[in-house]
């Protein structure tokens, strides 16, 4: 069995170890959260001298542990195992969202849920608590308030290109082709044929994702509607859209009438399940957000491709989606940049247009502007790609990521160019 080292995430868990906070690993189902916590991190603890009996592991997705989905039973069970005060215990709980709230037996008007259990365990002087969760609704509204200052969130993505490349069992010259087709769900590394890989990805939607979204959000929608919505988004990856435009597509193409508010709600449900990411536009000169139109990206490009049966293979949009996921994994806050420009038409009338910057990245005081382009081999194409970047009058780094297999270089305006695979593999230490 190939062990895929999730070094970025392991390093963060190590940094957060014993810090008095609950560590919350989030991410789409089947992206490797359980493996990260129960194998990679557990093995690290044991290598570091922690005894096996000091590591308490509980999988709440296993029906054999169904009784512990009751928060009272869960608390009682775990506290009974944390017995010796002179020992440090590490509590690793998988799929904590399976715990459902119950009435407080002492105050029936109140409920007790997993937040109460975790806060109680966190306060034990000899316990360090880690959980995985597959639904970001756990981290919104009231839950986020409960954990403010008491929990650290570690968002886990499917395999990045660097991780996929390192673990790929075949010839490295085929890695890019495989990754842009099937994406980075870890299970795919052990599946050989196209048919089986495609079936695995299709089954994730058919058997898990869509059913989860319906159940968690108590949706009355037919599975077919949600499936069709994902198909529409799959075709629009890298393109500006909005719920109204999508609703129009349903009516004209799918012959289905759905309100744009309903479309918006369904999309938010997919975002909460980590299937999609939503990216707003940001007016770089005006320093203001533009709510619509916006862009949606899939958390894994293989999931996007299977939704359209691997038919649309526009490498420019695929590359943009992969680049977005990489930047997200590196911890950046990401917007789509807008640069307003004024120009005169042939009659001398002033016109207002908007140029786009694919990604505006922020992390602390750092900012980068990134354009994704298949090629800049022709000078006309290069000038087209950098037009928006050249009109930004600040000193932050501006980069064009290209598919062209060329060494990195910088043009006379200070814009940097680098190959996509070199960037994804970390060969160019820029971000």
PyMOL commands that set and color helices and strands:
alter all, ss='L'
color gray80, all
select helices_A, chain A and resi 7-16+33-47+52-54+63-69+71-81+96-98+114-122+136-139+141-147+161-167+172-182+186-190+194-217+223-235+243-252+260-272+301-307+315-329+379-390+420-424
alter helices_A, ss='H'
color red, helices_A
select strands_A, chain A and resi 22-26+55-59+89-94+102-103+111-112+127-133+151-155+276-283+288-298+333-344+350-363+366-373+397-402+409-410+416-419
alter strands_A, ss='S'
color yellow, strands_A
deselect
rebuild
show_as cartoon
